[in-house]
């Protein structure tokens, strides 16, 4: 039996950026009044970045997450009714809303210092799609204890085992073991229809993955272009600095030469001064002798 205190502590811990999780978890385990809770807290795993980002989205922008779930319900209804016009319209709305939600998740992650790579952003989108598709997945995401991403895999139910740090509060939403997929035949139109809907759902997922991957490629290409431009600027600056350095070295060589010449001239002048003093002294002595 999971205590309400354990759930409260866990939810607070998963609000922290992953980089702060381990030290905060260990401190919470030390401070836990119940030994059983302390042991359970100590076993809590750190959330992967995509899972943390989705949890942050649900926590900070619940209205946007609600829109996703509501759109998921409308998509399921349109599929059940076999309305192709509605499916096309909802499909376009789905892609737009998923893109907005994924961008919002990245924005929240950036603000918290949590880095999301291109593959992590794909996983964020897949997790949001799973929540739209499966009510149990949506409930698990809402709990705020997600530690790994979710994915829709065609006709099969979303795999929820191990996705959250603790079971869903209303009971574990883990799916039953995968059953053998029925084989469609002309005599079994219901099975064929289910498979058609499953294939359609899988196609939507695949299309979204392609879109997300293409967006990631575009972002990376943009970043590489920026780096290439910066490299060109730095190489030009380096060329200017090297040219300036060559000029400074040439001028410094001239100064060294002038110093050496000056030293020779100074020593010659000092010797001339000594000789002149000697002649002056001799002249003075001669003058003294002549009275």
C-alpha positions as CSV (number, residue, x, y, z in Angstrom):
1,X,0.0,0.0,0.0
2,X,1.5,3.3,-1.1
3,X,1.1,6.0,1.5
4,X,-0.2,9.5,0.6
5,X,2.9,11.0,2.1
6,X,5.2,8.9,-0.2
7,X,3.2,9.9,-3.2
8,X,3.3,13.6,-2.1
9,X,7.1,13.5,-1.6
10,X,7.6,11.7,-5.0
11,X,5.5,14.2,-6.9
12,X,7.5,17.1,-5.3
13,X,10.8,15.4,-6.3
14,X,9.7,14.9,-9.9
15,X,9.0,18.6,-10.1
16,X,12.8,19.2,-9.8
17,X,15.1,19.2,-12.8
18,X,16.7,15.8,-13.2
19,X,20.1,17.2,-12.3
20,X,18.8,18.1,-8.8
21,X,16.8,14.9,-8.3
22,X,19.3,12.5,-6.7
23,X,20.5,14.8,-3.9
24,X,17.0,15.9,-3.1
25,X,15.7,12.3,-3.1
26,X,18.5,11.2,-0.7
27,X,17.7,14.1,1.6
28,X,14.0,13.2,1.5
29,X,14.8,9.6,2.3
30,X,16.8,10.7,5.4
31,X,14.0,12.9,6.6
32,X,11.2,10.4,6.0
33,X,9.5,9.6,9.4
34,X,8.5,6.1,8.3
35,X,11.2,3.6,7.5
36,X,9.2,1.9,4.8
37,X,8.7,5.3,3.1
38,X,12.4,6.1,3.4
39,X,13.3,2.9,1.6
40,X,10.7,3.5,-1.1
41,X,11.9,7.0,-1.6
42,X,15.5,5.8,-1.9
43,X,14.5,3.5,-4.7
44,X,12.8,6.2,-6.8
45,X,14.6,6.5,-10.2
46,X,15.5,9.7,-11.8
47,X,13.2,10.7,-14.7
48,X,14.5,10.8,-18.2
49,X,14.6,14.2,-19.8
50,X,11.6,13.6,-22.2
51,X,9.4,12.3,-19.3
52,X,10.4,15.2,-17.1
53,X,9.5,17.6,-19.9
54,X,6.0,16.1,-20.4
55,X,5.4,16.2,-16.6
56,X,6.4,19.9,-16.6
57,X,4.0,20.6,-19.4
58,X,1.1,18.9,-17.6
59,X,2.0,20.8,-14.4
60,X,2.6,24.2,-15.9
61,X,0.2,24.2,-18.8
62,X,-2.6,21.8,-17.9
63,X,-5.0,23.5,-20.2
64,X,-2.9,22.7,-23.3
65,X,-2.6,19.0,-22.2
66,X,-6.4,19.0,-21.7
67,X,-6.8,20.2,-25.3
68,X,-4.7,17.3,-26.5
69,X,-6.8,14.7,-24.6
70,X,-10.1,16.3,-25.8
71,X,-8.8,16.2,-29.4
72,X,-7.8,12.5,-28.9
73,X,-11.4,11.8,-27.9
74,X,-12.7,13.5,-31.0
75,X,-10.3,11.5,-33.2
76,X,-11.5,8.2,-31.7
77,X,-15.1,9.2,-32.3
78,X,-14.3,10.1,-35.9
79,X,-12.5,6.8,-36.4
80,X,-15.5,4.9,-34.9
81,X,-17.9,6.7,-37.2
82,X,-15.6,6.2,-40.2
83,X,-15.8,9.9,-41.1
84,X,-12.9,10.6,-43.5
85,X,-13.6,14.3,-43.8
86,X,-13.5,14.7,-40.0
87,X,-10.4,12.6,-39.7
88,X,-8.5,14.7,-42.2
89,X,-9.5,17.9,-40.4
90,X,-8.8,16.5,-37.0
91,X,-5.5,15.1,-38.3
92,X,-4.3,18.6,-39.3
93,X,-5.4,20.0,-35.9
94,X,-3.7,17.1,-34.1
95,X,-0.3,17.8,-35.8
96,X,-0.6,21.5,-35.0
97,X,-1.6,21.0,-31.4
98,X,1.2,18.3,-30.9
99,X,3.7,20.7,-32.3
100,X,2.5,23.5,-29.9
101,X,2.6,21.2,-26.9
102,X,6.1,19.9,-27.8
103,X,7.4,23.4,-28.3
104,X,5.9,24.4,-24.9
105,X,7.6,21.4,-23.3
106,X,10.9,22.4,-24.7
107,X,10.4,26.0,-23.6
108,X,9.8,24.8,-20.0
109,X,12.8,22.5,-20.2
110,X,15.1,25.3,-21.4
111,X,13.9,27.5,-18.6
112,X,14.8,24.8,-16.1
113,X,18.2,24.1,-17.7
114,X,17.0,20.6,-18.9
115,X,18.5,19.9,-22.4
116,X,16.3,18.1,-24.9
117,X,18.1,16.6,-27.9
118,X,16.3,16.0,-31.3
119,X,15.6,12.4,-30.3
120,X,14.3,13.5,-26.9
121,X,11.9,15.9,-28.6
122,X,10.6,13.0,-30.7
123,X,10.0,11.0,-27.5
124,X,8.2,14.0,-26.0
125,X,5.8,14.0,-29.0
126,X,5.4,10.2,-28.9
127,X,4.5,10.4,-25.2
128,X,1.9,13.1,-25.8
129,X,0.4,11.0,-28.6
130,X,0.2,8.0,-26.3
131,X,-1.7,10.1,-23.8
132,X,-4.1,11.2,-26.6
133,X,-4.6,7.6,-27.7
134,X,-4.9,5.8,-24.4
135,X,-6.9,7.0,-21.3
136,X,-4.7,4.9,-19.0
137,X,-1.6,6.5,-20.4
138,X,-3.2,9.9,-19.9
139,X,-4.0,9.1,-16.3
140,X,-0.4,8.0,-15.7
141,X,1.0,11.1,-17.2
142,X,-1.3,13.3,-15.1
143,X,0.1,11.7,-11.9
144,X,3.3,13.6,-12.3
145,X,5.5,10.5,-11.7
146,X,6.6,9.7,-15.2
147,X,10.2,8.4,-15.5
148,X,10.3,7.3,-19.2
149,X,8.5,8.2,-22.4
150,X,5.5,6.3,-23.8
151,X,4.9,5.3,-27.4
152,X,1.9,4.1,-29.5
153,X,2.9,0.8,-31.3
154,X,0.1,0.2,-33.8
155,X,-2.7,-2.1,-32.7
156,X,-1.1,-3.0,-29.4
157,X,-1.9,-1.1,-26.2
158,X,0.5,1.5,-24.9
159,X,3.1,-0.3,-22.6
160,X,2.8,1.4,-19.2
161,X,4.8,-1.0,-17.0
162,X,7.9,0.7,-15.6
163,X,6.9,4.1,-17.1
164,X,6.0,5.7,-13.7
165,X,7.9,5.8,-10.4
166,X,4.7,4.6,-8.5
167,X,1.5,2.9,-9.7
168,X,-1.4,5.1,-10.7
169,X,-3.3,6.3,-7.7
170,X,-6.6,4.8,-8.8
171,X,-4.9,1.4,-9.3
172,X,-2.2,0.3,-11.7
173,X,-3.1,1.1,-15.3
174,X,-0.6,-1.5,-16.5
175,X,-2.0,-3.3,-19.6
176,X,-2.6,-7.0,-19.7
177,X,-0.2,-9.3,-21.5
178,X,-0.2,-8.9,-25.3
179,X,-2.7,-11.2,-26.9
180,X,-2.2,-12.8,-30.3
181,X,-3.4,-10.4,-33.0
182,X,-6.5,-11.7,-34.8
183,X,-6.1,-12.5,-38.4
184,X,-8.6,-10.6,-40.7
185,X,-10.7,-12.5,-43.2
186,X,-13.7,-11.9,-45.4
187,X,-15.8,-13.7,-42.8
188,X,-14.6,-11.5,-39.9
189,X,-15.2,-7.8,-40.9
190,X,-15.0,-6.6,-37.3
191,X,-11.4,-7.8,-37.0
192,X,-10.6,-6.2,-40.3
193,X,-12.1,-2.9,-39.2
194,X,-10.1,-2.9,-36.0
195,X,-6.9,-3.6,-37.9
196,X,-7.7,-0.9,-40.4
197,X,-8.2,1.6,-37.5
198,X,-5.0,0.4,-35.9
199,X,-3.1,0.8,-39.1
200,X,-4.6,4.3,-39.5
201,X,-3.5,5.2,-36.0
202,X,0.0,3.8,-36.6
203,X,0.2,5.9,-39.9
204,X,-0.6,9.0,-38.0
205,X,2.1,8.2,-35.5
206,X,4.6,7.5,-38.2
207,X,3.8,10.7,-40.0
208,X,4.3,12.7,-36.8
209,X,7.6,10.9,-36.2
210,X,8.7,11.9,-39.7
211,X,7.7,15.5,-39.2
212,X,9.5,15.6,-35.8
213,X,12.6,14.1,-37.2
214,X,12.5,16.5,-40.2
215,X,12.2,19.4,-37.8
216,X,15.1,18.1,-35.8
217,X,17.2,17.8,-38.9
218,X,16.3,21.4,-39.9
219,X,17.2,22.6,-36.4
220,X,20.6,20.8,-36.5
221,X,21.3,22.0,-40.0
222,X,20.5,25.6,-38.9
223,X,22.8,25.2,-35.9
224,X,25.6,23.8,-38.2
225,X,25.2,26.7,-40.6
226,X,25.5,29.1,-37.6
227,X,28.7,27.3,-36.5
228,X,30.1,27.4,-40.0
229,X,29.5,31.1,-40.3
230,X,31.1,31.7,-36.9
231,X,34.1,29.6,-37.9
232,X,34.5,31.8,-41.1
233,X,34.3,34.9,-38.9
234,X,36.9,33.6,-36.5
235,X,39.2,32.5,-39.3
236,X,39.0,36.0,-40.8
237,X,39.7,37.5,-37.4
238,X,42.6,35.1,-36.9
239,X,44.0,36.1,-40.3
240,X,43.8,39.8,-39.3
241,X,45.5,39.1,-35.9
242,X,48.2,37.1,-37.6
243,X,48.8,40.0,-40.1
244,X,49.0,42.4,-37.2
245,X,51.3,40.1,-35.3
246,X,53.7,39.9,-38.3
247,X,53.7,43.7,-38.4
248,X,54.4,44.0,-34.7
249,X,57.2,41.4,-35.0
250,X,58.8,43.3,-37.9
251,X,58.6,46.6,-35.9
252,X,59.9,44.9,-32.8
253,X,62.9,43.6,-34.8
254,X,63.6,47.1,-36.0
255,X,63.4,48.4,-32.4
256,X,65.8,45.7,-31.3
257,X,68.2,46.7,-34.1
258,X,67.9,50.4,-33.2
259,X,68.6,49.5,-29.5
260,X,71.7,47.6,-30.4
261,X,73.0,50.4,-32.6
262,X,72.1,52.9,-29.9
263,X,74.1,50.9,-27.4
264,X,77.1,50.9,-29.7
265,X,76.8,54.7,-30.2
266,X,76.5,55.3,-26.5
267,X,79.6,53.3,-25.7
268,X,81.5,55.1,-28.4
269,X,80.3,58.4,-27.0
270,X,81.4,57.4,-23.5
271,X,84.9,56.5,-24.8
272,X,85.1,59.8,-26.7
273,X,84.0,61.6,-23.5
274,X,86.8,59.9,-21.5
275,X,89.4,60.9,-24.1
276,X,88.1,64.4,-24.2
277,X,88.3,64.7,-20.4
278,X,91.8,63.4,-20.5
279,X,92.9,65.9,-23.2
280,X,91.2,68.7,-21.2
281,X,93.0,67.7,-18.1
282,X,96.3,67.6,-19.9
283,X,95.7,71.0,-21.4
284,X,94.8,72.5,-18.1
285,X,98.0,71.0,-16.5
286,X,100.1,72.5,-19.4
287,X,98.4,75.9,-18.9
288,X,99.2,75.8,-15.2
289,X,102.8,75.0,-15.9
290,X,103.2,78.0,-18.2
291,X,101.9,80.3,-15.5
